[in-house]
Amino acid sequence: MLWSLFGKSLLVAHLSITPFSVGIIWQVYRLCKKLNTKYTPYIFLLVLLEPALSTQLILISPDIIMCFFALWSINLLLENKRGWLALSTLCLGMISIRGFVVSAGLGLGYWLIVKVFGQKSFKAAFFYVFPAFVPVLLAMGIWFLYRKLETGYFMYQPGFAYMQHRELASLNQVIKNILSLAMGMLDSGRIIIWIFLFITILKMGIKNFIHYISSSPLCFIYLSILFTISLVTIPVTNPFGNRYFIILYILLTLITSQLLLQVYKTKKMQIIFIGMLLVLFSGNFWVYSEKKSKSWDSILCHLPFYSMRQEMIIYLENHNINISDVSASFPLSASFSDLDINEDKRQFSTVDWDKSKYILYSNLYNWNDESIDTIHTKWKLQKELKRGLIFLRLYVPLDKK
């Protein structure tokens, strides 16, 4: 719609996301204020500096739209504004399947909160909460019915391009998914949040910690969303990135901050929060070996890649290398018109080890081990661009004169 009004450009696309980015900042501030502490500015910064959130905030990402409606829904839920909650969860559920899953987690958390804090029966709590989620359930039901009538399938059609990522996982894959989820929770500096969480548990004692969990609405919401997201990520083959769990990172940071305020005195809190801020920000620069996959869209240090891509294209043009003779993988494989929002229809070709004349390779590719070994042993480096921790390289076959 905005492209129709203001012209099709990358700038307009970014501006279309900006209101949701600003909305997230406002909703995070509202959540921090609910902790009712003079350390709100520290907690606010701690949440916003979370690498996955801060990176996604400046990208054109549907996860930012989903995150905004999720945070708005959490604030409305805590304020018990069921009318507005019905609207926010409707929007949340209609963004994506993952948005609907988060909406389901909010419904479960709200039901438990009403049951525990409102001292209602399970049945009474259900009928109190359920009306707020009727709009999203109806909308999803209508959508799936429409899809069934149009395509003959409620979900994915046979031959779907990513079908291999939508299958039930084997036991080994389930274990790997659990480990991947655990690593993601600790990655990019987030380990500092977990360290202080365990320190507070030790200081409080298990009994007091359990009492805290059972008296914290944020804990109910966190555990409920974790449960519903795990149901659709752990048992399937679909690889997941850190951006899938931004809401959980935000909630865990708030919960840990709330716990810290109960076990540490005033003077220590400033030092602790500053230390946590520094470690969390450093997570933007945690880069592993080439053979260890990385959620590049969830750390700020990947940003130089965009200008490096433009510089490499200029190099190819200056050396009369045809763009179609150069092979590349995601995220460089799309047409220039899609990446830059212009009329340039050129596109790098698909990597073919036997036929490709040139291959572009970057540590952002997350290639499998075999492909990385092949590019290093059977291809010769012709041009390298490197900024910070990111590189972009142009290779030719070893036998090329």
C-alpha positions in Angstrom: 0.0 0.0 0.0 2.8 2.4 0.9 4.7 1.6 -2.3 1.5 2.5 -4.2 1.3 5.8 -2.4 5.0 6.8 -2.2 6.8 4.7 -4.8 8.5 1.4 -4.6 11.8 1.8 -2.8 13.9 0.2 0.0 13.5 3.4 2.0 9.7 3.2 2.0 9.9 -0.5 2.9 12.0 0.4 6.0 9.6 3.2 6.9 6.7 0.7 6.8 8.4 -1.2 9.6 9.4 1.8 11.6 6.1 2.3 13.4 6.2 -1.3 14.7 9.9 -0.8 15.9 8.9 2.4 17.7 5.8 0.5 19.1 8.1 -2.2 20.5 10.2 0.3 22.3 7.1 1.8 23.9 5.7 -1.5 24.9 9.0 -2.6 26.4 9.1 0.6 28.4 5.6 -0.1 29.7 6.5 -3.6 30.7 9.6 -2.3 32.5 7.5 0.3 34.4 5.3 -2.5 35.7 8.3 -3.8 37.7 7.9 -0.6 39.8 11.6 0.1 40.4 14.0 3.1 40.2 16.2 0.9 37.9 13.7 1.0 35.1 16.2 2.8 32.7 18.7 0.0 33.2 16.2 -2.8 32.6 14.8 -0.9 29.6 18.3 -0.7 28.1 19.0 -4.3 29.0 16.0 -5.5 27.0 16.6 -3.2 24.0 20.3 -4.2 23.7 19.3 -7.9 23.4 21.1 -8.7 20.2 18.3 -10.4 18.4 15.8 -7.7 19.2 18.1 -4.7 18.5 19.2 -6.3 15.1 15.6 -7.1 14.0 14.5 -3.6 14.9 16.5 -2.1 12.0 15.7 -4.8 9.4 12.6 -5.3 7.3 11.3 -8.2 9.4 7.8 -9.7 9.9 9.1 -10.8 13.3 9.1 -7.2 14.4 5.4 -6.8 13.6 4.7 -10.1 15.5 6.9 -8.9 18.4 5.0 -5.6 18.6 1.6 -7.3 18.8 2.9 -9.9 21.3 4.3 -7.2 23.6 1.1 -5.2 23.3 -0.9 -8.3 24.1 1.2 -9.0 27.2 0.7 -5.5 28.5 -3.1 -5.7 27.9 -3.2 -9.1 29.5 -1.4 -7.8 32.6 -3.9 -4.9 32.7 -6.8 -7.3 32.2 -8.1 -5.3 29.2 -9.9 -8.1 27.4 -11.6 -6.0 24.7 -8.3 -4.6 23.4 -6.6 -8.0 24.0 -9.1 -9.5 21.6 -7.9 -7.1 18.9 -4.2 -7.4 19.6 -4.2 -11.2 19.6 -6.3 -11.2 16.4 -3.5 -9.2 14.7 -0.9 -11.4 16.3 -2.4 -14.6 15.1 -3.0 -13.3 11.5 0.7 -12.4 11.0 2.0 -16.0 10.8 1.6 -19.5 12.2 4.3 -18.6 14.8 2.2 -15.5 15.7 -0.8 -17.8 16.3 1.3 -20.1 18.4 2.5 -17.2 20.6 -1.2 -16.1 20.8 -2.0 -19.6 22.0 0.7 -19.3 24.7 -0.8 -16.0 25.8 -4.2 -17.7 26.1 -2.8 -20.5 28.2 -0.8 -18.0 30.4 -3.9 -15.8 30.9 -6.0 -18.8 31.8 -3.5 -19.9 34.5 -3.2 -16.3 35.8 -6.9 -15.9 36.2 -7.1 -19.4 37.8 -4.3 -18.7 40.3 -4.6 -15.0 41.1 -8.4 -14.8 40.5 -8.9 -18.0 42.6 -11.4 -19.2 40.0 -12.1 -22.8 39.0 -10.6 -24.2 35.8 -13.9 -23.9 34.1 -14.7 -20.4 35.3 -11.2 -19.2 34.4 -11.6 -20.7 30.9 -14.9 -19.0 30.2 -13.5 -15.7 31.5 -10.5 -15.8 29.2 -11.9 -17.6 26.1 -14.0 -14.6 24.7 -10.8 -12.6 24.3 -9.4 -15.2 21.9 -12.5 -15.9 19.9 -11.7 -13.4 17.1 -8.3 -14.9 16.4 -9.7 -18.5 16.5 -12.5 -17.5 14.1 -10.1 -15.7 11.8 -7.7 -18.7 11.7 -10.5 -21.1 11.2 -11.9 -19.0 8.2 -8.4 -18.8 6.7 -7.7 -22.6 6.9 -11.2 -23.3 5.5 -10.5 -20.8 2.6 -7.2 -22.5 2.0 -8.8 -25.9 1.9 -11.4 -24.8 -0.6 -8.8 -23.1 -2.8 -6.0 -25.6 -2.7 -7.5 -28.8 -1.4 -5.2 -28.7 1.7 -5.4 -27.1 5.1 -1.6 -26.7 5.4 1.1 -27.7 2.9 0.7 -29.1 -0.5 2.7 -32.0 -1.8 5.9 -30.8 -3.4 6.0 -27.7 -1.3 9.5 -26.1 -1.7 10.4 -26.4 2.0 8.6 -29.7 2.6 11.8 -31.3 4.1 11.6 -28.7 6.9 7.9 -29.4 7.8 8.2 -33.1 8.6 8.3 -34.9 12.0 11.8 -35.1 13.4 13.5 -38.3 14.4 14.5 -38.9 18.0 18.1 -37.8 17.2 16.8 -34.6 15.5 14.5 -33.9 18.5 17.6 -34.1 20.8 19.5 -31.8 18.4 16.6 -29.3 18.4 16.5 -29.2 22.1 20.3 -28.6 22.2 20.0 -25.9 19.5 17.2 -24.2 21.5 19.4 -24.3 24.7 22.4 -23.0 22.8 20.3 -20.2 21.3 19.2 -19.2 24.8 22.8 -18.9 25.9 24.2 -17.4 22.6 25.1 -13.8 21.8 25.7 -12.8 25.4 22.4 -14.1 26.7 24.4 -16.4 29.0 24.9 -13.5 31.4 21.1 -13.4 32.0 21.1 -17.1 32.8 24.2 -16.8 35.1 22.5 -14.1 37.2 19.2 -16.1 37.1 21.0 -19.1 38.7 22.8 -16.8 41.2 19.5 -15.4 42.4 18.1 -18.9 42.7 21.0 -19.9 44.9 20.7 -16.7 47.0 16.9 -17.1 47.4 16.8 -20.8 47.8 14.7 -23.2 45.8 11.6 -22.8 48.1 11.5 -19.0 47.8 12.2 -19.2 44.1 9.3 -21.6 43.5 7.1 -19.2 45.6 8.2 -16.4 43.3 7.4 -18.3 40.2 3.9 -19.2 41.5 3.3 -15.5 42.3 4.7 -13.9 39.1 2.3 -13.3 36.1 5.4 -12.8 33.9 6.6 -16.3 34.8 3.3 -17.8 33.9 3.3 -16.0 30.5 7.0 -17.0 29.8 6.5 -20.7 30.6 3.2 -20.8 28.6 4.8 -19.3 25.5 7.9 -21.5 25.9 5.6 -24.5 26.0 3.6 -23.6 22.9 6.6 -22.5 20.8 8.4 -25.7 21.8 5.5 -27.8 20.6 5.9 -26.5 17.0 9.7 -26.3 16.9 11.2 -29.2 18.8 9.3 -32.1 17.1 9.8 -30.9 13.5 12.7 -30.7 11.1 12.4 -27.0 10.5 15.7 -25.2 11.5 15.0 -22.3 13.7 16.9 -19.1 14.4 17.3 -16.9 17.5 14.7 -14.4 16.2 12.0 -17.0 16.7 12.4 -16.6 20.5 12.7 -12.8 20.9 9.6 -12.6 23.1 11.1 -15.3 25.4 14.4 -13.4 25.6 12.5 -10.2 26.6 10.4 -11.9 29.3 13.4 -13.8 30.8 15.4 -10.5 31.0 12.5 -8.9 32.9 12.0 -11.9 35.2 15.7 -12.1 36.0 15.8 -8.3 36.7 12.9 -8.6 39.0 14.6 -11.4 40.9 17.9 -9.5 41.1 16.1 -6.6 42.8 15.0 -8.9 45.5 18.4 -10.3 46.5 20.9 -7.4 45.9 21.3 -4.1 47.7 21.1 -0.7 45.9 24.8 -0.1 45.4 25.5 -3.5 43.8 22.5 -3.3 41.4 24.0 -0.5 39.3 27.3 -2.4 38.9 25.4 -5.6 38.0 23.2 -4.0 35.4 26.1 -2.2 33.8 28.1 -5.5 33.6 25.1 -7.3 32.1 24.6 -4.5 29.6 28.2 -4.8 28.4 28.2 -8.6 28.1 24.9 -8.6 26.3 26.1 -5.9 23.8 29.3 -7.9 23.3 27.0 -10.8 22.1 26.7 -8.9 18.8 30.3 -9.9 18.1 30.3 -13.6 19.1 31.2 -15.2 15.8 32.3 -18.9 15.6 34.1 -20.9 13.0 32.7 -21.2 9.5 31.4 -24.7 10.2 29.3 -23.5 13.1 26.0 -22.1 11.9 25.0 -18.6 13.1 21.8 -16.6 13.3 23.3 -13.7 11.4 20.1 -11.7 11.3 20.2 -11.6 15.1 23.5 -9.9 15.6 24.5 -6.3 14.6 28.0 -7.3 13.4 26.6 -8.6 10.1 25.6 -5.1 9.0 28.7 -4.4 6.9 27.7 -7.2 4.6 25.2 -5.0 2.7 27.8 -2.5 1.6 30.3 -5.3 0.9 27.8 -6.8 -1.5 27.5 -3.6 -3.4 31.3 -3.2 -3.5 31.7 -6.8 -4.9 29.1 -6.1 -7.6 31.1 -3.0 -8.7 34.3 -5.1 -8.7 32.6 -7.7 -11.0 31.3 -4.9 -13.3 34.8 -3.2 -13.5 36.4 -6.6 -14.4 33.8 -7.4 -17.0 32.6 -10.5 -15.2 29.0 -11.3 -16.1 26.7 -11.5 -13.1 25.0 -14.6 -14.4 28.5 -16.3 -14.5 28.8 -15.9 -10.8 27.1 -18.4 -8.4 25.9 -17.6 -4.9 23.7 -19.0 -2.1 21.3 -17.4 0.3 21.2 -14.5 1.2 22.7 -13.4 -2.2 20.7 -15.7 -4.4 17.7 -13.5 -4.9 17.4 -11.1 -7.9 18.8 -7.6 -7.5 15.4 -6.2 -8.0 14.1 -8.0 -4.9 17.1 -7.2 -2.7 17.5 -3.5 -3.7 13.9 -2.8 -4.7 14.7 -1.5 -8.2 14.3 -2.6 -11.8 17.7 -4.5 -12.0 16.6 -8.0 -13.0 20.1 -9.5 -12.8 20.7 -12.4 -10.5 23.6 -14.6 -9.4 23.3 -18.2 -10.6 22.8 -21.3 -8.4 26.0 -22.9 -7.1 27.0 -25.9 -9.3 30.4 -27.3 -8.3 30.9 -28.7 -11.8 29.6 -25.9 -14.0 30.0 -22.6 -12.0 32.7 -20.2 -13.3 32.8 -18.1 -10.2 31.4 -18.6 -6.7 30.7 -16.0 -4.1 31.2 -17.2 -0.6 30.7 -15.5 2.8 30.8 -16.7 6.4 27.1 -15.6 6.4 26.2 -18.5 4.2 26.0 -21.2 6.9 27.0 -23.8 4.3 27.3 -27.5 5.3 30.8 -28.8 6.2 31.3 -30.6 2.8 30.6 -27.4 0.8 33.0 -25.4 3.0 35.7 -28.0 2.5 35.1 -28.0 -1.3 35.4 -24.2 -1.6 38.7 -24.2 0.3 40.3 -27.2 -1.4 39.1 -27.1 -5.0 38.7 -23.4 -5.6 41.1 -20.5 -5.6 40.5 -17.1 -4.0 40.4 -14.2 -6.5 39.0 -11.4 -4.5 38.3 -10.9 -0.8 36.4 -8.1 1.0 36.5 -8.1 4.8 35.1 -5.7 7.4 35.2 -6.6 11.0 34.2 -10.2 11.5 32.5 -10.5 8.1 34.1 -11.5 4.8 32.8 -11.9 1.2 35.1 -13.8 -1.2 35.1 -14.5 -4.9 36.5 -17.9 -5.9 37.4 -19.5 -9.3 38.2 -23.1 -10.0 41.8 -24.1 -9.2 42.5 -25.0 -12.9 41.3 -21.5 -14.1 44.1 -19.6 -15.8 
